[in-house]
């Protein structure tokens, strides 16, 4: 299993529009905003903002895979190793991922992030 990079940290916020504007003012670029979550980037590094109504996961950190087959292989391996993992699910922005817990109960995400194609 080959991780591409640590891609993002996800935190809980009370107000998505206000929090997104705050982080934009710090110099981040808004990539996606919905009613229950937003995603911002600083270069290749991401920050996910989760509302109290976001029901997929709580605060976590996300590892990025550039190849979906690798992410799915990692899922099968972790599951076989007895690591607590969720099902793989599709996201609204075209990515796919699953969540897991480390030995101390911290949440992590393995995220397939397709490479953007030139227009």
Phi and psi in radians as a Rosetta constraint file:
Dihedral C 1 N 2 CA 2 C 2 CIRCULARHARMONIC -2.159 0.35
Dihedral N 2 CA 2 C 2 N 3 CIRCULARHARMONIC 1.844 0.35
Dihedral C 2 N 3 CA 3 C 3 CIRCULARHARMONIC -1.262 0.35
Dihedral N 3 CA 3 C 3 N 4 CIRCULARHARMONIC 2.473 0.35
Dihedral C 3 N 4 CA 4 C 4 CIRCULARHARMONIC -1.371 0.35
Dihedral N 4 CA 4 C 4 N 5 CIRCULARHARMONIC -0.810 0.35
Dihedral C 4 N 5 CA 5 C 5 CIRCULARHARMONIC -3.071 0.35
Dihedral N 5 CA 5 C 5 N 6 CIRCULARHARMONIC 2.899 0.35
Dihedral C 5 N 6 CA 6 C 6 CIRCULARHARMONIC -1.377 0.35
Dihedral N 6 CA 6 C 6 N 7 CIRCULARHARMONIC 2.056 0.35
Dihedral C 6 N 7 CA 7 C 7 CIRCULARHARMONIC -1.733 0.35
Dihedral N 7 CA 7 C 7 N 8 CIRCULARHARMONIC -0.606 0.35
Dihedral C 7 N 8 CA 8 C 8 CIRCULARHARMONIC -2.773 0.35
Dihedral N 8 CA 8 C 8 N 9 CIRCULARHARMONIC 2.862 0.35
Dihedral C 8 N 9 CA 9 C 9 CIRCULARHARMONIC -2.113 0.35
Dihedral N 9 CA 9 C 9 N 10 CIRCULARHARMONIC 2.426 0.35
Dihedral C 9 N 10 CA 10 C 10 CIRCULARHARMONIC -2.006 0.35
Dihedral N 10 CA 10 C 10 N 11 CIRCULARHARMONIC 2.287 0.35
Dihedral C 10 N 11 CA 11 C 11 CIRCULARHARMONIC -2.202 0.35
Dihedral N 11 CA 11 C 11 N 12 CIRCULARHARMONIC 2.770 0.35
Dihedral C 11 N 12 CA 12 C 12 CIRCULARHARMONIC -1.607 0.35
Dihedral N 12 CA 12 C 12 N 13 CIRCULARHARMONIC 2.393 0.35
Dihedral C 12 N 13 CA 13 C 13 CIRCULARHARMONIC -2.333 0.35
Dihedral N 13 CA 13 C 13 N 14 CIRCULARHARMONIC 2.769 0.35
Dihedral C 13 N 14 CA 14 C 14 CIRCULARHARMONIC -1.497 0.35
Dihedral N 14 CA 14 C 14 N 15 CIRCULARHARMONIC -0.534 0.35
Dihedral C 14 N 15 CA 15 C 15 CIRCULARHARMONIC -2.383 0.35
Dihedral N 15 CA 15 C 15 N 16 CIRCULARHARMONIC 1.850 0.35
Dihedral C 15 N 16 CA 16 C 16 CIRCULARHARMONIC -1.023 0.35
Dihedral N 16 CA 16 C 16 N 17 CIRCULARHARMONIC -0.906 0.35
Dihedral C 16 N 17 CA 17 C 17 CIRCULARHARMONIC -1.045 0.35
Dihedral N 17 CA 17 C 17 N 18 CIRCULARHARMONIC -0.763 0.35
Dihedral C 17 N 18 CA 18 C 18 CIRCULARHARMONIC -1.154 0.35
Dihedral N 18 CA 18 C 18 N 19 CIRCULARHARMONIC -0.755 0.35
Dihedral C 18 N 19 CA 19 C 19 CIRCULARHARMONIC -1.145 0.35
Dihedral N 19 CA 19 C 19 N 20 CIRCULARHARMONIC -0.725 0.35
Dihedral C 19 N 20 CA 20 C 20 CIRCULARHARMONIC -1.079 0.35
Dihedral N 20 CA 20 C 20 N 21 CIRCULARHARMONIC -0.763 0.35
Dihedral C 20 N 21 CA 21 C 21 CIRCULARHARMONIC -1.100 0.35
Dihedral N 21 CA 21 C 21 N 22 CIRCULARHARMONIC -0.693 0.35
Dihedral C 21 N 22 CA 22 C 22 CIRCULARHARMONIC -1.023 0.35
Dihedral N 22 CA 22 C 22 N 23 CIRCULARHARMONIC -0.866 0.35
Dihedral C 22 N 23 CA 23 C 23 CIRCULARHARMONIC -1.252 0.35
Dihedral N 23 CA 23 C 23 N 24 CIRCULARHARMONIC -0.509 0.35
Dihedral C 23 N 24 CA 24 C 24 CIRCULARHARMONIC -1.108 0.35
Dihedral N 24 CA 24 C 24 N 25 CIRCULARHARMONIC -0.712 0.35
Dihedral C 24 N 25 CA 25 C 25 CIRCULARHARMONIC -1.159 0.35
Dihedral N 25 CA 25 C 25 N 26 CIRCULARHARMONIC -0.364 0.35
Dihedral C 25 N 26 CA 26 C 26 CIRCULARHARMONIC -1.428 0.35
Dihedral N 26 CA 26 C 26 N 27 CIRCULARHARMONIC -0.097 0.35
Dihedral C 26 N 27 CA 27 C 27 CIRCULARHARMONIC 1.933 0.35
Dihedral N 27 CA 27 C 27 N 28 CIRCULARHARMONIC 0.073 0.35
Dihedral C 27 N 28 CA 28 C 28 CIRCULARHARMONIC -1.457 0.35
Dihedral N 28 CA 28 C 28 N 29 CIRCULARHARMONIC 2.769 0.35
Dihedral C 28 N 29 CA 29 C 29 CIRCULARHARMONIC -1.844 0.35
Dihedral N 29 CA 29 C 29 N 30 CIRCULARHARMONIC 2.228 0.35
Dihedral C 29 N 30 CA 30 C 30 CIRCULARHARMONIC -1.301 0.35
Dihedral N 30 CA 30 C 30 N 31 CIRCULARHARMONIC 2.183 0.35
Dihedral C 30 N 31 CA 31 C 31 CIRCULARHARMONIC -1.800 0.35
Dihedral N 31 CA 31 C 31 N 32 CIRCULARHARMONIC -0.681 0.35
Dihedral C 31 N 32 CA 32 C 32 CIRCULARHARMONIC -2.656 0.35
Dihedral N 32 CA 32 C 32 N 33 CIRCULARHARMONIC 2.381 0.35
Dihedral C 32 N 33 CA 33 C 33 CIRCULARHARMONIC -2.460 0.35
Dihedral N 33 CA 33 C 33 N 34 CIRCULARHARMONIC 2.278 0.35
Dihedral C 33 N 34 CA 34 C 34 CIRCULARHARMONIC -2.292 0.35
Dihedral N 34 CA 34 C 34 N 35 CIRCULARHARMONIC -3.096 0.35
Dihedral C 34 N 35 CA 35 C 35 CIRCULARHARMONIC -1.201 0.35
Dihedral N 35 CA 35 C 35 N 36 CIRCULARHARMONIC -0.494 0.35
Dihedral C 35 N 36 CA 36 C 36 CIRCULARHARMONIC -2.006 0.35
Dihedral N 36 CA 36 C 36 N 37 CIRCULARHARMONIC -0.053 0.35
Dihedral C 36 N 37 CA 37 C 37 CIRCULARHARMONIC -2.831 0.35
Dihedral N 37 CA 37 C 37 N 38 CIRCULARHARMONIC 2.787 0.35
Dihedral C 37 N 38 CA 38 C 38 CIRCULARHARMONIC -2.486 0.35
Dihedral N 38 CA 38 C 38 N 39 CIRCULARHARMONIC 2.750 0.35
Dihedral C 38 N 39 CA 39 C 39 CIRCULARHARMONIC -2.351 0.35
Dihedral N 39 CA 39 C 39 N 40 CIRCULARHARMONIC 2.223 0.35
Dihedral C 39 N 40 CA 40 C 40 CIRCULARHARMONIC -2.154 0.35
Dihedral N 40 CA 40 C 40 N 41 CIRCULARHARMONIC 2.736 0.35
Dihedral C 40 N 41 CA 41 C 41 CIRCULARHARMONIC -2.297 0.35
Dihedral N 41 CA 41 C 41 N 42 CIRCULARHARMONIC 2.599 0.35
Dihedral C 41 N 42 CA 42 C 42 CIRCULARHARMONIC -2.197 0.35
Dihedral N 42 CA 42 C 42 N 43 CIRCULARHARMONIC 1.719 0.35
Dihedral C 42 N 43 CA 43 C 43 CIRCULARHARMONIC 1.180 0.35
Dihedral N 43 CA 43 C 43 N 44 CIRCULARHARMONIC -2.187 0.35
Dihedral C 43 N 44 CA 44 C 44 CIRCULARHARMONIC -1.603 0.35
Dihedral N 44 CA 44 C 44 N 45 CIRCULARHARMONIC -0.100 0.35
Dihedral C 44 N 45 CA 45 C 45 CIRCULARHARMONIC -1.620 0.35
Dihedral N 45 CA 45 C 45 N 46 CIRCULARHARMONIC 2.430 0.35
Dihedral C 45 N 46 CA 46 C 46 CIRCULARHARMONIC -2.048 0.35
Dihedral N 46 CA 46 C 46 N 47 CIRCULARHARMONIC 2.747 0.35
Dihedral C 46 N 47 CA 47 C 47 CIRCULARHARMONIC -2.329 0.35
Dihedral N 47 CA 47 C 47 N 48 CIRCULARHARMONIC 2.090 0.35
Dihedral C 47 N 48 CA 48 C 48 CIRCULARHARMONIC -1.742 0.35
Dihedral N 48 CA 48 C 48 N 49 CIRCULARHARMONIC 2.345 0.35
Dihedral C 48 N 49 CA 49 C 49 CIRCULARHARMONIC -1.900 0.35
Dihedral N 49 CA 49 C 49 N 50 CIRCULARHARMONIC 2.133 0.35
Dihedral C 49 N 50 CA 50 C 50 CIRCULARHARMONIC -1.953 0.35
Dihedral N 50 CA 50 C 50 N 51 CIRCULARHARMONIC 2.264 0.35
Dihedral C 50 N 51 CA 51 C 51 CIRCULARHARMONIC -1.398 0.35
Dihedral N 51 CA 51 C 51 N 52 CIRCULARHARMONIC 2.903 0.35
Dihedral C 51 N 52 CA 52 C 52 CIRCULARHARMONIC -1.056 0.35
Dihedral N 52 CA 52 C 52 N 53 CIRCULARHARMONIC -0.368 0.35
Dihedral C 52 N 53 CA 53 C 53 CIRCULARHARMONIC -1.553 0.35
Dihedral N 53 CA 53 C 53 N 54 CIRCULARHARMONIC -0.085 0.35
Dihedral C 53 N 54 CA 54 C 54 CIRCULARHARMONIC -1.229 0.35
Dihedral N 54 CA 54 C 54 N 55 CIRCULARHARMONIC 2.116 0.35
Dihedral C 54 N 55 CA 55 C 55 CIRCULARHARMONIC -1.893 0.35
Dihedral N 55 CA 55 C 55 N 56 CIRCULARHARMONIC 0.079 0.35
Dihedral C 55 N 56 CA 56 C 56 CIRCULARHARMONIC -1.414 0.35
Dihedral N 56 CA 56 C 56 N 57 CIRCULARHARMONIC -0.680 0.35
Dihedral C 56 N 57 CA 57 C 57 CIRCULARHARMONIC -2.866 0.35
Dihedral N 57 CA 57 C 57 N 58 CIRCULARHARMONIC 2.859 0.35
Dihedral C 57 N 58 CA 58 C 58 CIRCULARHARMONIC -1.743 0.35
Dihedral N 58 CA 58 C 58 N 59 CIRCULARHARMONIC -2.769 0.35
Dihedral C 58 N 59 CA 59 C 59 CIRCULARHARMONIC -0.968 0.35
Dihedral N 59 CA 59 C 59 N 60 CIRCULARHARMONIC 2.387 0.35
Dihedral C 59 N 60 CA 60 C 60 CIRCULARHARMONIC -2.832 0.35
Dihedral N 60 CA 60 C 60 N 61 CIRCULARHARMONIC 3.041 0.35
Dihedral C 60 N 61 CA 61 C 61 CIRCULARHARMONIC -2.131 0.35
Dihedral N 61 CA 61 C 61 N 62 CIRCULARHARMONIC 2.592 0.35
Dihedral C 61 N 62 CA 62 C 62 CIRCULARHARMONIC -2.101 0.35
Dihedral N 62 CA 62 C 62 N 63 CIRCULARHARMONIC 2.327 0.35
Dihedral C 62 N 63 CA 63 C 63 CIRCULARHARMONIC -1.731 0.35
Dihedral N 63 CA 63 C 63 N 64 CIRCULARHARMONIC 2.454 0.35
Dihedral C 63 N 64 CA 64 C 64 CIRCULARHARMONIC -1.811 0.35
Dihedral N 64 CA 64 C 64 N 65 CIRCULARHARMONIC 2.403 0.35
Dihedral C 64 N 65 CA 65 C 65 CIRCULARHARMONIC -2.038 0.35
Dihedral N 65 CA 65 C 65 N 66 CIRCULARHARMONIC 2.414 0.35
Dihedral C 65 N 66 CA 66 C 66 CIRCULARHARMONIC -1.566 0.35
Dihedral N 66 CA 66 C 66 N 67 CIRCULARHARMONIC -0.169 0.35
Dihedral C 66 N 67 CA 67 C 67 CIRCULARHARMONIC -2.219 0.35
Dihedral N 67 CA 67 C 67 N 68 CIRCULARHARMONIC 2.142 0.35
Dihedral C 67 N 68 CA 68 C 68 CIRCULARHARMONIC -1.088 0.35
Dihedral N 68 CA 68 C 68 N 69 CIRCULARHARMONIC -0.690 0.35
Dihedral C 68 N 69 CA 69 C 69 CIRCULARHARMONIC -1.055 0.35
Dihedral N 69 CA 69 C 69 N 70 CIRCULARHARMONIC -0.652 0.35
Dihedral C 69 N 70 CA 70 C 70 CIRCULARHARMONIC -1.142 0.35
Dihedral N 70 CA 70 C 70 N 71 CIRCULARHARMONIC -0.732 0.35
Dihedral C 70 N 71 CA 71 C 71 CIRCULARHARMONIC -1.090 0.35
Dihedral N 71 CA 71 C 71 N 72 CIRCULARHARMONIC -0.755 0.35
Dihedral C 71 N 72 CA 72 C 72 CIRCULARHARMONIC -1.187 0.35
Dihedral N 72 CA 72 C 72 N 73 CIRCULARHARMONIC -0.616 0.35
Dihedral C 72 N 73 CA 73 C 73 CIRCULARHARMONIC -1.143 0.35
Dihedral N 73 CA 73 C 73 N 74 CIRCULARHARMONIC -0.733 0.35
Dihedral C 73 N 74 CA 74 C 74 CIRCULARHARMONIC -1.073 0.35
Dihedral N 74 CA 74 C 74 N 75 CIRCULARHARMONIC -0.682 0.35
Dihedral C 74 N 75 CA 75 C 75 CIRCULARHARMONIC -1.021 0.35
Dihedral N 75 CA 75 C 75 N 76 CIRCULARHARMONIC -0.881 0.35
Dihedral C 75 N 76 CA 76 C 76 CIRCULARHARMONIC -1.077 0.35
Dihedral N 76 CA 76 C 76 N 77 CIRCULARHARMONIC -0.706 0.35
Dihedral C 76 N 77 CA 77 C 77 CIRCULARHARMONIC -1.155 0.35
Dihedral N 77 CA 77 C 77 N 78 CIRCULARHARMONIC -0.811 0.35
Dihedral C 77 N 78 CA 78 C 78 CIRCULARHARMONIC -1.074 0.35
Dihedral N 78 CA 78 C 78 N 79 CIRCULARHARMONIC -0.752 0.35
Dihedral C 78 N 79 CA 79 C 79 CIRCULARHARMONIC -1.082 0.35
Dihedral N 79 CA 79 C 79 N 80 CIRCULARHARMONIC -0.748 0.35
Dihedral C 79 N 80 CA 80 C 80 CIRCULARHARMONIC -1.130 0.35
Dihedral N 80 CA 80 C 80 N 81 CIRCULARHARMONIC -0.533 0.35
Dihedral C 80 N 81 CA 81 C 81 CIRCULARHARMONIC -1.408 0.35
Dihedral N 81 CA 81 C 81 N 82 CIRCULARHARMONIC -0.036 0.35
Dihedral C 81 N 82 CA 82 C 82 CIRCULARHARMONIC 1.492 0.35
Dihedral N 82 CA 82 C 82 N 83 CIRCULARHARMONIC 0.244 0.35
Dihedral C 82 N 83 CA 83 C 83 CIRCULARHARMONIC -1.345 0.35
Dihedral N 83 CA 83 C 83 N 84 CIRCULARHARMONIC 2.364 0.35
Dihedral C 83 N 84 CA 84 C 84 CIRCULARHARMONIC -1.174 0.35
Dihedral N 84 CA 84 C 84 N 85 CIRCULARHARMONIC 2.014 0.35
Dihedral C 84 N 85 CA 85 C 85 CIRCULARHARMONIC -2.346 0.35
Dihedral N 85 CA 85 C 85 N 86 CIRCULARHARMONIC 2.631 0.35
Dihedral C 85 N 86 CA 86 C 86 CIRCULARHARMONIC -1.449 0.35
Dihedral N 86 CA 86 C 86 N 87 CIRCULARHARMONIC 3.106 0.35
Dihedral C 86 N 87 CA 87 C 87 CIRCULARHARMONIC -1.278 0.35
Dihedral N 87 CA 87 C 87 N 88 CIRCULARHARMONIC 2.718 0.35
Dihedral C 87 N 88 CA 88 C 88 CIRCULARHARMONIC -1.252 0.35
Dihedral N 88 CA 88 C 88 N 89 CIRCULARHARMONIC 2.316 0.35
Dihedral C 88 N 89 CA 89 C 89 CIRCULARHARMONIC -2.368 0.35
Dihedral N 89 CA 89 C 89 N 90 CIRCULARHARMONIC 2.698 0.35
Dihedral C 89 N 90 CA 90 C 90 CIRCULARHARMONIC -1.519 0.35
Dihedral N 90 CA 90 C 90 N 91 CIRCULARHARMONIC 2.444 0.35
Dihedral C 90 N 91 CA 91 C 91 CIRCULARHARMONIC -1.775 0.35
Dihedral N 91 CA 91 C 91 N 92 CIRCULARHARMONIC 2.808 0.35
Dihedral C 91 N 92 CA 92 C 92 CIRCULARHARMONIC -1.130 0.35
Dihedral N 92 CA 92 C 92 N 93 CIRCULARHARMONIC -0.362 0.35
Dihedral C 92 N 93 CA 93 C 93 CIRCULARHARMONIC -1.688 0.35
Dihedral N 93 CA 93 C 93 N 94 CIRCULARHARMONIC 0.180 0.35
Dihedral C 93 N 94 CA 94 C 94 CIRCULARHARMONIC 1.640 0.35
Dihedral N 94 CA 94 C 94 N 95 CIRCULARHARMONIC -0.054 0.35
Dihedral C 94 N 95 CA 95 C 95 CIRCULARHARMONIC -1.561 0.35
Dihedral N 95 CA 95 C 95 N 96 CIRCULARHARMONIC 3.002 0.35
Dihedral C 95 N 96 CA 96 C 96 CIRCULARHARMONIC -2.492 0.35
Dihedral N 96 CA 96 C 96 N 97 CIRCULARHARMONIC 2.583 0.35
Dihedral C 96 N 97 CA 97 C 97 CIRCULARHARMONIC -2.810 0.35
Dihedral N 97 CA 97 C 97 N 98 CIRCULARHARMONIC 3.059 0.35
Dihedral C 97 N 98 CA 98 C 98 CIRCULARHARMONIC -2.502 0.35
Dihedral N 98 CA 98 C 98 N 99 CIRCULARHARMONIC 2.751 0.35
Dihedral C 98 N 99 CA 99 C 99 CIRCULARHARMONIC -1.914 0.35
Dihedral N 99 CA 99 C 99 N 100 CIRCULARHARMONIC 2.657 0.35
Dihedral C 99 N 100 CA 100 C 100 CIRCULARHARMONIC -2.530 0.35
Dihedral N 100 CA 100 C 100 N 101 CIRCULARHARMONIC 3.023 0.35
Dihedral C 100 N 101 CA 101 C 101 CIRCULARHARMONIC -2.134 0.35
Dihedral N 101 CA 101 C 101 N 102 CIRCULARHARMONIC 2.428 0.35
Dihedral C 101 N 102 CA 102 C 102 CIRCULARHARMONIC -1.430 0.35
Dihedral N 102 CA 102 C 102 N 103 CIRCULARHARMONIC -3.044 0.35
Dihedral C 102 N 103 CA 103 C 103 CIRCULARHARMONIC -1.095 0.35
Dihedral N 103 CA 103 C 103 N 104 CIRCULARHARMONIC -0.393 0.35
Dihedral C 103 N 104 CA 104 C 104 CIRCULARHARMONIC -1.801 0.35
Dihedral N 104 CA 104 C 104 N 105 CIRCULARHARMONIC 0.146 0.35
Dihedral C 104 N 105 CA 105 C 105 CIRCULARHARMONIC 1.551 0.35
Dihedral N 105 CA 105 C 105 N 106 CIRCULARHARMONIC 0.071 0.35
Dihedral C 105 N 106 CA 106 C 106 CIRCULARHARMONIC -1.295 0.35
Dihedral N 106 CA 106 C 106 N 107 CIRCULARHARMONIC 2.437 0.35
Dihedral C 106 N 107 CA 107 C 107 CIRCULARHARMONIC -1.453 0.35
Dihedral N 107 CA 107 C 107 N 108 CIRCULARHARMONIC 2.453 0.35
Dihedral C 107 N 108 CA 108 C 108 CIRCULARHARMONIC -2.324 0.35
Dihedral N 108 CA 108 C 108 N 109 CIRCULARHARMONIC 2.835 0.35
Dihedral C 108 N 109 CA 109 C 109 CIRCULARHARMONIC -2.253 0.35
Dihedral N 109 CA 109 C 109 N 110 CIRCULARHARMONIC 2.393 0.35
Dihedral C 109 N 110 CA 110 C 110 CIRCULARHARMONIC -1.835 0.35
Dihedral N 110 CA 110 C 110 N 111 CIRCULARHARMONIC 2.041 0.35
Dihedral C 110 N 111 CA 111 C 111 CIRCULARHARMONIC -2.121 0.35
Dihedral N 111 CA 111 C 111 N 112 CIRCULARHARMONIC 2.183 0.35
Dihedral C 111 N 112 CA 112 C 112 CIRCULARHARMONIC -1.502 0.35
Dihedral N 112 CA 112 C 112 N 113 CIRCULARHARMONIC 2.132 0.35
Dihedral C 112 N 113 CA 113 C 113 CIRCULARHARMONIC -2.105 0.35
Dihedral N 113 CA 113 C 113 N 114 CIRCULARHARMONIC 1.806 0.35
Dihedral C 113 N 114 CA 114 C 114 CIRCULARHARMONIC -1.064 0.35
Dihedral N 114 CA 114 C 114 N 115 CIRCULARHARMONIC 2.557 0.35
Dihedral C 114 N 115 CA 115 C 115 CIRCULARHARMONIC -1.268 0.35
Dihedral N 115 CA 115 C 115 N 116 CIRCULARHARMONIC 2.264 0.35
Dihedral C 115 N 116 CA 116 C 116 CIRCULARHARMONIC -1.145 0.35
Dihedral N 116 CA 116 C 116 N 117 CIRCULARHARMONIC 2.337 0.35
Dihedral C 116 N 117 CA 117 C 117 CIRCULARHARMONIC -1.583 0.35
Dihedral N 117 CA 117 C 117 N 118 CIRCULARHARMONIC 2.477 0.35
Dihedral C 117 N 118 CA 118 C 118 CIRCULARHARMONIC -1.155 0.35
Dihedral N 118 CA 118 C 118 N 119 CIRCULARHARMONIC 2.434 0.35
